[in-house]
Amino acid sequence: MKYLMLMWGEVDATTGGDADFQAWADFDGQVRAAGAFVANGALQPAASHAQVVRTQISGHTLPDAAEQRPFTPGGRQIQAFYLMECDSIDAAVEWANRLPTYGEVEVRELIEF
C-alpha cells in the first residue's frame, strides 16, 4: 500500500543548517535501503509560490479561477512530502515518526484505482 506523508510546519522547507540537511540525507538513505521509497519532494514557500485554482466544474473559468495565495490561512503550511510503500498504516506511522522534521506529519493511504 502507498502512503503519503505530508509534513506540516510553521516555516518553509528551505530553512535549516548542514546538520538538518544531513539528517534528511540519512533518512532518505534508510527509506531507499528498506525498499519503501516511491517519491519525495520539498515545496516552495506557500506565501510566495502557491496558487489556489477554482476549477471549471465549480463554475469558474480562467483567468478568474486562479488566485496567488496559500490554501490554508496562517503560518502553517505543507513543507514537503514522502510517498512510501508500506505494509500497513502502523509501518507508515513508524516511518513518519522518524522523519527529521519539526511540526506534524499527516499520514494518508492512497486509494489506487
C-alpha positions in Angstrom: 0.0 0.0 0.0 1.2 3.5 -0.7 1.1 6.2 2.0 1.6 9.9 1.5 3.3 11.7 4.4 2.6 15.4 4.4 5.0 17.4 6.6 3.3 20.5 8.1 5.2 23.2 9.9 5.5 26.9 10.6 8.5 27.6 8.4 9.3 26.6 4.8 11.4 23.7 3.7 14.3 25.8 2.6 15.4 26.7 6.2 17.9 24.6 8.1 21.5 24.1 8.5 24.0 21.5 7.5 23.0 19.1 10.3 19.4 19.3 9.2 20.2 18.5 5.6 22.5 15.6 6.7 19.6 14.2 8.8 17.4 14.3 5.7 20.1 12.6 3.6 20.4 9.9 6.3 16.7 9.3 6.5 16.4 9.2 2.7 19.1 6.6 2.5 17.3 4.4 5.1 13.9 4.7 3.2 15.6 3.7 0.0 17.6 0.8 1.5 14.4 -0.6 3.1 12.7 -0.5 -0.3 9.9 1.8 0.9 10.8 4.8 -1.3 8.4 5.8 -4.0 8.9 9.6 -4.3 9.6 12.7 -2.2 9.9 16.4 -2.6 10.1 19.8 -0.8 7.7 22.6 -1.6 8.4 26.3 -2.3 7.1 28.6 0.4 3.3 28.9 0.2 3.2 32.7 0.8 5.2 33.4 -2.4 4.6 30.4 -4.6 1.1 29.0 -4.0 -1.8 29.3 -6.4 -5.4 28.4 -5.5 -7.4 27.4 -8.5 -11.2 27.1 -8.6 -12.0 24.6 -11.3 -14.2 24.8 -14.3 -16.5 22.2 -12.8 -17.2 24.5 -9.9 -18.2 27.2 -12.4 -15.0 29.2 -12.7 -13.0 30.0 -15.8 -9.5 31.2 -16.3 -8.1 33.8 -15.6 -10.6 34.5 -12.7 -10.1 30.9 -11.4 -6.6 31.3 -10.1 -5.5 33.3 -7.1 -2.0 33.6 -5.7 -2.3 32.7 -2.0 -1.8 29.7 0.3 -4.7 27.2 0.5 -4.7 27.5 4.3 -4.6 30.8 6.2 -2.0 31.4 8.9 1.6 30.3 9.2 1.2 26.5 8.9 2.0 25.1 5.6 2.9 21.8 3.9 6.7 21.9 3.7 7.5 18.6 2.0 6.2 15.1 1.3 7.2 11.5 1.1 5.3 8.8 -0.8 6.2 5.4 0.6 5.3 1.8 0.0 4.4 0.2 3.4 2.8 -3.0 4.5 0.4 -1.2 6.9 -0.6 2.1 8.4 1.4 1.1 11.5 4.6 0.8 9.4 3.8 4.1 7.7 3.3 5.8 11.1 6.6 4.3 12.3 8.4 5.9 9.3 6.6 9.2 9.8 7.7 9.3 13.4 11.4 9.0 12.2 11.1 12.0 9.8 13.7 14.6 10.8 11.1 17.4 10.7 9.7 19.9 13.2 6.0 20.1 13.3 3.5 17.4 12.3 3.2 14.7 9.7 -0.1 13.8 8.2 -0.1 10.1 7.0 -2.7 9.2 4.4 -3.2 6.0 2.5 -3.6 6.4 -1.3 -6.6 5.0 -3.0 -5.4 3.1 -6.0 -7.9 2.8 -8.8 
